[in-house]
Amino acid sequence: MVLGTGVRQVSAAAEPTTVSLVGSTGSIGTQAVDVVTAEVGRYRVVALGAASSVGRLAEQARRLRPERVAIVDTSRAAELQELVPSGTEVLAGEGALEAISTAAEVVVNGVVGFAGLPVTLAALRAGRRLALANKESLIAGGPVVQAARATPGAEIIPVDSEHCAVHQCLRSVLGEIGMAALPHLPASPLRRVVLTASGGPFRGRGRPELAEVTVADALAHPTWSMGPKITIDSSTLMNKGLEVIEAHELFGVGYDDIDVVVHPQSVVHSMIETTDGATIAQLSMPDMRLPIGYALAYPARISTAFGAIDWSSLGRLDFEAPDREAFPCLGLAYRAGRSGGTAPACMNGANEVAVDAFLGGRIRWVDIPEVIAAALDDYVPIEPATVTDVLDADRSGRELAVAAVGRLAGAGR
Ligand code: MG
């Protein structure tokens, strides 16, 4: 049940919490399956969904026995129906993931990229808890997602490791009732949020050395194992830029009060600083199953320790300022965030095109920020009132980026 301020009453009964895993075959989805499997009897997966990975989806369905399985690619639906246990309902098509985003107490959105927006909106509008790994939907959808978040019962618990850390730190200052009021940040002694960045595979390299990096170089992340899109974003620091906007949207903190520090070990997942100069941090080994479990169990905790630290072997923790000249994507994200309205949606669309073009060998790694900057230069943001406004901004960002990719690729480099 939902109490006045959106605080959930935790049932004493041993009834399992129902979970819908959207994007279940990707990196977040498969790790969510790990968490659910480890916490025996605590969660029941009632729905699974993926874009097109039939084999893995069917294998998950045989193991977890959900009531419904969704696949976006309709051409694979018949094959999927053959492979899942009899009695499992198969949904297919563009709206299939949305359809499974309302039928559980907790909806895990592990969809990759802007395609996660309908899932985010459907879960929030249905008054569900959204365990949000898909940052792009919040960043691009900003004002529209915030309106859906005001639905009684709806709440976002971030699965992004940095925001999960900030959530844990802020909770120690605001309490759970204060957390339920977000993004309206209650009067608090918070001075600033400090997001940590691993720095990616190219930390310490200057602009000239970055001109010739390959796709394989960019995909070799030193601390986190993630999908290709986020790994490239991590190498450019766009991932951190997106996370700055994500922090602004989630916690209602102004851009002047969000800082980024490079921390190569990825053990301090982020921090908050209070007005008296104290810093509160959350530390654990880099393992996404901790934030996934945190989001599933909040305000309780899961009983499996996925990120426990062995202090006898941890060694040192280092911190340094990000190199904004070598990694211009971070500054571009602050710029888009401060512009507000649909500027982040445009930037996000342009980034997805630029990352695809780099992965496809059409542009160089150093061209990624050039493409995004070109898109932002030529775009006039508006205050979005509807999903259509967000979709239009995303499309504009993509079109402007495609044009910029064409110019750069045509320059014979
Ligand atoms: Mg992150």
Residues whose N, C-alpha, C, O or C-beta is under 5 A from the ligand:
A	BS01	MG	D160 S161 E162
